[in-house]
Amino acid sequence: MALIESVPNFSEGRNRAKVEAIAEAMRMEGVYLLDRHMDADHNRSVITLAGSREALMEAVLRGIGKAADLIDLTRHRGVHPRIGATDVVPFVPIEGVTLEDCAQMARQVGAEVWRRYRIPVYLYESAATRPDRVRLENVRRGQFEGLRDEIATNPERLPDFGEPRVHPTAGATVIGARKFLVAYNIFLNTSDVEIARKIARTVRFSSGGLPFVKAMGLPVRGLAQVSMNLTDTDQTPIARVFELVKSEAARYGVAVLSSEIIGLVPKKALEDAAGSSLQLENFDSSVILENRLAAARAHVEPAS
Amino acid sequence: MALIESVPNFSEGRNRAKVEAIAEAMRMEGVYLLDRHMDADHNRSVITLAGSREALMEAVLRGIGKAADLIDLTRHRGVHPRIGATDVVPFVPIEGVTLEDCAQMARQVGAEVWRRYRIPVYLYESAATRPDRVRLENVRRGQFEGLRDEIATNPERLPDFGEPRVHPTAGATVIGARKFLVAYNIFLNTSDVEIARKIARTVRFSSGGLPFVKAMGLPVRGLAQVSMNLTDTDQTPIARVFELVKSEAARYGVAVLSSEIIGLVPKKALEDAAGSSLQLENFDSSVILENRLAAARAHVEPAS
């Protein structure tokens, strides 16, 4: 069976009842609610769903509708950039589907978001219709307030679906398809966010750092945080990112306090981190008891 | 469903056809053959099985019978200590069973080994009937040849099942129950095995080191190796052992070259290593996509 993940980001991270209501609206047969993360500083929630194609698309559409009912962007403040009540919705292939299948889902949902809710939609990453829309940062430039001013007059900001005006309270939504992304943050033992920003610049690909790493420095819980998206942990493993941040931090006389994974991480990414940190020779996941057992069972019971 | 692992050790590590025949004898419904490791220096094979209670006991019994047919201990030479054609058989709880359940299996199989094959059996570890039989080294003292001479005259060597005489060619077998054990070796970038021995003494519990760690220094592939058994990776995680060996090695001006896992490792032990090396906050295995998905599916489809 095809299994797709979707991780809608909603611009509400403080009012638990509203986030609950949005999650509840997305509950339906064939869709699993895997994770829910509220961040008060970001004033943003990230909900992780997985499911079959049709059910997942409908669940996401209902969530976007509920968010438009409950969130008013004209009153929204938070440290994380955003342009919409439902800010961004990626579709991610997990099992039995391609990235292009997910891009097709993004297009279908995008058209429907405009039709049902009159919220304009931009397509990004693998669903992008123009090279300058591949990167979310570009699409989100100026945030809600900037887009609101510019959308009607700047042809570059014409949405992929809908008319060139933001929804008055729900803004616009960015929908797309991408590979599995690990949201990984590292806290430093300093409140000096400038150090986190400098480290972010060294680490991220866009300013000459590691491939498949996006990074920014943020103040979180009174600490400097290097906030990252790892877009391909096969090519740039988590352990390598961690070691680079740690050694860069040391250059500023600062230490890593802790790190956190926001949302979920694929099993293989963590296994690779263990293999790397323990310097395991010829490590592969077949040395793991449970994997060996699953393989043995699959081999013995092919039709179950 | 209850799932138990068993790791019978057979005293044949050179003749592939014989090891194949023993493995083949253990093949039956409800039993998975997870791993097979032949060592010519040790002249010993280690076969890892998992299965349900009754099927696994019968499989192990058949393997012991086949080994008695094929292996003649009076002609066996190897660097690893042994007292029987089937030398040692641990039962290990994996899912839905306790250590005491496994001890019960050991007793039942022990009685049956004597009944079917007239091979005397000693119980060890959690199935031991006397404190001096908890440790395998004690039970195996003097090896096959020493036991053959002593068994009838020394009351301390009276078997737990059977009469006080070894089987003329198959010797005696040690059967018991223990927790999952991780065989973990660390290579140093030196050929000076004395350094590995010193580190082993610092690391292992018996000389004042970490709980649940057994260690010795060995020369392997021209390198000094700290060869370890980790008998409880929940209490003493692999990452802690690795870090201690690494920092002790540095005291001798030596570095860790690599490490290796022999056989299998439980998923949780590796996940913990990743969490620890990445300094992950509040890490637990539920952040892993595949685990979350399995849990969500089990919750939604309880009767499948």
Interface residues (C-beta under 8 A of the other chain):
Chain A: L3 E5 Y32 L33 L34 D35 T48 A50 I94 F180 F187 I238 A239 F242 V256 L257 S258 S259 E260 I261 G263 L264 V265 P266 K267 L270 E271 A273 A274 G275 S276 S277 L278 Q279 L280 E281 N282 F283 V287 I288 L289 E290 N291 R292 L293 A296 R297 V300
Chain B: L3 E5 Y32 L33 L34 D35 A50 I94 F180 F187 I238 A239 F242 V256 L257 S258 S259 E260 I261 G263 L264 V265 P266 K267 L270 E271 A273 A274 G275 S276 S277 L278 Q279 L280 E281 N282 F283 V287 I288 L289 E290 N291 R292 L293 A296 R297 V300
